[in-house]
Amino acid sequence: MGNEVGSVTGGTAEAEGVTDALVAAVEDTIKAVVAAEVVPRWRRLAAAEIVEKNGPHDLVTTADRRSEERLTEELSALLPGSVVVAEEAVSADPGLLDRLHGDDPVWVIDPVDGTSAFVRGDTGFSTLVTLVRAGQPLASWTYAPQLDLFATARRGQGAYLGGKRLRTAVVREPLRVWISNPVFRTDGERTALERLMASGADCVPCLTSAGLGYLEVARGLSDAVAFFWEAPWDHAAGLLLVAEAGGTSLTAAGLPFQVAGGNTLPFTVARDEATARRIIGILAPDSEAVGR
């Protein structure tokens, strides 16, 4: 299962028409939109620009909305016939998720991944864009403007950060695992994370941006990330990034994570198959993955 994360299988992105010119144009578009709509609002948000969606830890800001609107318009123009699945649009119309099952190329967009960090004025947020077709990520872009990090990946053609090829870690003990803020977890999920911490793993808590967690694994700075939710905009970009860096994903059903949904949770994205199975065995000891 090595080098397979999510549904990242099949031919290369180049064979699907993801050219160097398109990759560069998307990067330029993302940088321009973030520079215009996100960065100027960092640490300058007015109270009226911050709205709670489903509670105090689920926020949306003017930066999220304005950058999503512009990315939707400009990325669609770059690839005629493409459609968009973006976080705030899906919040208003969940039916848009059905586009992930269609044949049209789909831009999966998280305009500000880590909105709570953005609101606090922390640097741990990013913008995530993935081009997906038939449920398979073809290319991804991960941009953390305040950390000066821009990573790209193309299916079958590698993952890169600032032009440098990315590789997952090979051997490290204890395992270094990123985990999300426990404030978002159910009691059962907290218990699973307690098992992981008790296993001797070096757990890094309060992951503010899923995209940055994936990047840590792809860079070899972390061995895995543990997740309990499957929103495609949080995961699509990082799944491809880690896959092209040599890593893998595994759900509690013993299967790779699927961007189009229907996954058995929790799941992990890890440096290699053995690490993924080890972590799922701790998080979900009764899962189907343990016996495979």
C-alpha positions as CSV (number, residue, x, y, z in Angstrom):
1,M,0.0,0.0,0.0
2,G,3.0,2.3,0.1
3,N,2.7,5.5,-1.9
4,E,-1.1,5.4,-1.8
5,V,-2.9,8.0,0.2
6,G,-6.6,8.2,-0.1
7,S,-7.7,7.5,-3.6
8,V,-4.4,8.6,-5.1
9,T,-4.0,5.8,-7.6
10,G,-3.9,5.4,-11.4
11,G,-2.0,7.5,-14.0
12,T,-0.1,10.7,-13.6
13,A,-1.5,14.1,-13.3
14,E,0.3,15.0,-16.5
15,A,-1.7,12.4,-18.4
16,E,-4.9,14.1,-17.0
17,G,-3.9,17.4,-18.5
18,V,-2.3,19.0,-15.4
19,T,0.5,20.8,-17.1
20,D,3.4,22.8,-15.7
21,A,1.6,26.0,-16.9
22,L,-1.6,25.1,-15.1
23,V,0.3,24.3,-11.9
24,A,2.2,27.6,-12.1
25,A,-1.0,29.6,-12.9
26,V,-2.8,28.1,-9.9
27,E,0.1,29.0,-7.6
28,D,0.2,32.6,-8.9
29,T,-3.6,32.8,-8.4
30,I,-3.5,31.5,-4.8
31,K,-0.7,33.9,-3.9
32,A,-2.5,36.9,-5.4
33,V,-5.8,36.1,-3.7
34,V,-4.2,35.4,-0.3
35,A,-2.2,38.6,-0.6
36,A,-5.3,40.7,-1.4
37,E,-8.0,39.0,0.8
38,V,-6.3,37.1,3.7
39,V,-3.0,38.7,4.7
40,P,-4.3,42.3,5.1
41,R,-7.0,41.0,7.5
42,W,-4.6,39.0,9.7
43,R,-4.5,40.6,13.1
44,R,-6.8,43.3,11.8
45,L,-10.2,41.7,11.9
46,A,-13.1,43.7,13.3
47,A,-15.5,41.9,15.5
48,A,-18.2,42.2,12.8
49,E,-15.9,40.3,10.4
50,I,-16.0,37.1,12.6
51,V,-19.1,34.8,12.7
52,E,-19.7,31.6,14.6
53,K,-21.1,28.9,12.4
54,N,-21.7,26.0,14.8
55,G,-20.3,27.3,18.0
56,P,-17.4,29.3,19.4
57,H,-14.7,27.0,17.9
58,D,-16.3,26.9,14.4
59,L,-15.6,30.3,12.9
60,V,-15.8,32.0,9.5
61,T,-14.4,35.4,8.7
62,T,-14.6,38.0,5.9
63,A,-11.2,36.6,4.8
64,D,-12.6,33.1,4.4
65,R,-15.5,34.3,2.4
66,R,-13.8,36.9,0.2
67,S,-10.9,34.6,-0.7
68,E,-13.2,31.6,-1.4
69,E,-15.3,33.8,-3.7
70,R,-12.2,34.9,-5.7
71,L,-10.6,31.5,-5.8
72,T,-13.8,30.0,-7.0
73,E,-14.1,32.5,-9.8
74,E,-10.5,32.5,-10.9
75,L,-9.7,28.8,-10.7
76,S,-12.8,28.0,-12.6
77,A,-11.7,30.3,-15.3
78,L,-8.3,28.7,-15.5
79,L,-9.8,25.3,-16.3
80,P,-13.0,25.5,-18.4
81,G,-15.6,22.9,-17.5
82,S,-14.3,22.6,-13.9
83,V,-16.5,22.9,-10.8
84,V,-15.8,23.8,-7.2
85,V,-16.4,22.3,-3.8
86,A,-15.4,24.9,-1.2
87,E,-15.9,24.9,2.6
88,E,-18.1,27.9,2.9
89,A,-20.2,27.2,-0.2
90,V,-20.8,23.6,1.1
91,S,-21.8,25.0,4.5
92,A,-24.6,26.9,2.7
93,D,-25.4,24.0,0.2
94,P,-24.2,20.5,1.3
95,G,-25.5,19.1,-2.0
96,L,-22.3,20.5,-3.6
97,L,-20.4,17.6,-2.2
98,D,-22.1,15.4,-4.9
99,R,-19.7,17.0,-7.4
100,L,-16.9,14.9,-6.0
101,H,-18.6,11.8,-7.5
102,G,-19.0,13.3,-11.0
103,D,-16.7,13.3,-14.0
104,D,-15.9,17.0,-14.1
105,P,-12.6,18.2,-12.7
106,V,-13.3,19.7,-9.2
107,W,-11.4,22.4,-7.4
108,V,-11.6,21.5,-3.6
109,I,-10.9,24.7,-1.7
110,D,-10.3,25.6,1.9
111,P,-9.7,29.3,1.8
112,V,-8.4,29.6,5.4
113,D,-7.6,26.3,6.9
114,G,-7.2,27.0,10.6
115,T,-9.6,29.9,10.9
116,S,-9.4,29.9,14.7
117,A,-5.7,30.4,14.6
118,F,-6.1,33.1,12.0
119,V,-8.6,34.9,14.3
120,R,-6.2,34.6,17.2
121,G,-3.5,36.1,15.2
122,D,-1.4,33.0,15.1
123,T,0.7,32.0,12.1
124,G,-0.6,28.4,11.9
125,F,-3.1,28.8,9.1
126,S,-3.0,27.9,5.4
127,T,-4.9,28.0,2.1
128,L,-5.5,24.6,0.5
129,V,-6.5,23.9,-3.1
130,T,-6.7,20.5,-4.7
131,L,-7.7,19.5,-8.3
132,V,-9.8,16.3,-8.0
133,R,-11.3,14.2,-10.7
134,A,-13.5,11.1,-10.2
135,G,-12.6,11.2,-6.5
136,Q,-8.9,11.2,-7.1
137,P,-6.6,14.1,-6.3
138,L,-4.5,15.1,-9.3
139,A,-2.6,18.1,-8.0
140,S,-2.5,20.1,-4.8
141,W,-1.3,23.4,-3.4
142,T,-0.6,24.2,0.3
143,Y,0.2,27.8,1.2
144,A,1.0,29.1,4.6
145,P,1.7,32.8,3.9
146,Q,2.9,33.8,7.4
147,L,5.3,30.9,7.5
148,D,6.5,31.5,4.0
149,L,5.7,27.9,2.9
150,F,4.3,26.8,-0.4
151,A,4.1,23.1,-1.2
152,T,2.8,21.5,-4.4
153,A,2.1,17.9,-5.5
154,R,1.1,16.2,-8.7
155,R,0.0,12.6,-8.9
156,G,2.8,10.4,-10.0
157,Q,5.2,13.4,-10.2
158,G,6.3,14.0,-6.6
159,A,5.7,16.6,-3.8
160,Y,7.8,19.7,-3.5
161,L,8.3,22.5,-1.0
162,G,10.0,25.6,-2.4
163,G,11.4,23.5,-5.3
164,K,12.8,20.8,-3.0
165,R,11.5,17.2,-3.3
166,L,9.8,16.1,-0.1
167,R,10.2,12.7,1.5
168,T,8.6,11.2,4.6
169,A,10.6,10.2,7.6
170,V,12.2,6.7,7.5
171,V,12.9,5.7,11.2
172,R,12.2,7.5,14.4
173,E,11.3,6.4,17.9
174,P,9.2,7.4,19.7
175,L,6.7,8.2,17.0
176,R,6.0,11.9,16.6
177,V,2.2,12.3,16.0
178,W,0.2,15.5,15.5
179,I,-3.2,15.6,17.0
180,S,-6.1,18.1,16.8
181,N,-7.2,20.2,19.6
182,P,-9.2,18.0,22.1
183,V,-11.8,20.8,22.5
184,F,-13.3,19.5,19.2
185,R,-13.4,15.8,20.3
186,T,-16.2,13.6,21.6
187,D,-15.5,11.6,24.8
188,G,-14.8,8.5,22.7
189,E,-12.3,10.3,20.6
190,R,-10.6,11.8,23.6
191,T,-10.2,8.3,25.0
192,A,-8.6,7.2,21.8
193,L,-6.1,10.0,21.9
194,E,-5.4,9.2,25.5
195,R,-4.5,5.7,24.4
196,L,-2.2,7.1,21.8
197,M,-0.4,9.4,24.3
198,A,-0.1,6.5,26.8
199,S,1.5,4.4,24.1
200,G,4.7,6.4,24.4
201,A,4.2,8.4,21.2
202,D,5.3,12.0,21.2
203,C,2.0,13.7,20.6
204,V,1.9,17.3,19.5
205,P,-1.5,18.7,20.5
206,C,-3.6,21.5,19.2
207,L,-3.1,21.0,15.5
208,T,-4.6,24.3,14.1
209,S,-4.4,23.6,10.4
210,A,-4.9,20.1,8.9
211,G,-2.9,21.2,5.9
212,L,0.1,22.1,8.0
213,G,-0.1,18.7,9.8
214,Y,0.1,16.9,6.5
215,L,3.0,19.1,5.5
216,E,4.9,18.1,8.6
217,V,4.5,14.4,7.6
218,A,5.5,15.0,4.0
219,R,8.6,16.9,5.2
220,G,9.6,14.1,7.5
221,L,9.2,16.3,10.6
222,S,6.4,14.2,11.9
223,D,5.6,10.5,11.6
224,A,1.8,10.8,11.4
225,V,-1.4,12.8,12.0
226,A,-4.5,11.5,13.6
227,F,-7.9,12.6,12.4
228,F,-11.5,12.1,13.4
229,W,-13.4,13.9,10.6
230,E,-13.5,13.7,6.8
231,A,-14.2,17.2,5.4
232,P,-12.6,17.0,1.9
233,W,-11.3,20.5,1.9
234,D,-9.2,19.7,5.0
235,H,-7.7,16.5,3.6
236,A,-7.5,16.4,-0.2
237,A,-4.4,18.6,-0.6
238,G,-2.5,16.9,2.2
239,L,-3.4,13.4,1.1
240,L,-1.8,13.9,-2.2
241,L,1.2,15.7,-0.7
242,V,2.0,12.9,1.7
243,A,1.4,10.2,-1.0
244,E,3.8,11.8,-3.3
245,A,6.3,12.1,-0.5
246,G,6.1,8.3,0.1
247,G,3.5,8.1,2.8
248,T,0.1,6.4,3.2
249,S,-3.3,6.7,4.8
250,L,-5.4,4.2,6.7
251,T,-8.9,4.3,8.1
252,A,-10.4,2.2,10.8
253,A,-11.8,-0.1,8.1
254,G,-8.3,-0.8,6.9
255,L,-8.7,1.1,3.7
256,P,-7.1,4.2,2.2
257,F,-9.0,7.4,2.9
258,Q,-11.4,8.5,0.2
259,V,-11.8,12.2,-0.6
260,A,-15.4,11.7,-1.8
261,G,-16.4,10.5,1.7
262,G,-17.9,7.3,3.2
263,N,-14.8,6.6,5.4
264,T,-14.8,4.7,8.6
265,L,-13.2,6.9,11.2
266,P,-10.8,7.6,12.8
267,F,-8.0,7.6,10.2
268,T,-4.3,8.4,10.1
269,V,-1.9,9.7,7.5
270,A,1.6,8.3,8.2
271,R,5.1,8.1,6.9
272,D,4.6,4.4,5.8
273,E,2.2,1.5,6.0
274,A,3.6,0.0,9.2
275,T,3.3,3.3,11.1
276,A,-0.3,3.8,9.8
277,R,-1.3,0.3,11.0
278,R,0.4,0.8,14.4
279,I,-1.4,4.1,15.0
280,I,-4.9,2.8,13.9
281,G,-4.3,-0.2,16.1
282,I,-4.0,2.2,19.1
283,L,-6.8,4.6,18.1
284,A,-9.3,1.9,17.1
285,P,-8.1,-1.4,18.6
286,D,-11.2,-3.2,17.5
287,S,-11.2,-1.9,14.0
288,E,-11.0,-4.0,10.8
289,A,-7.6,-2.5,10.1
290,V,-6.0,-4.3,13.0
291,G,-6.6,-7.8,11.6
292,R,-5.5,-7.0,8.0
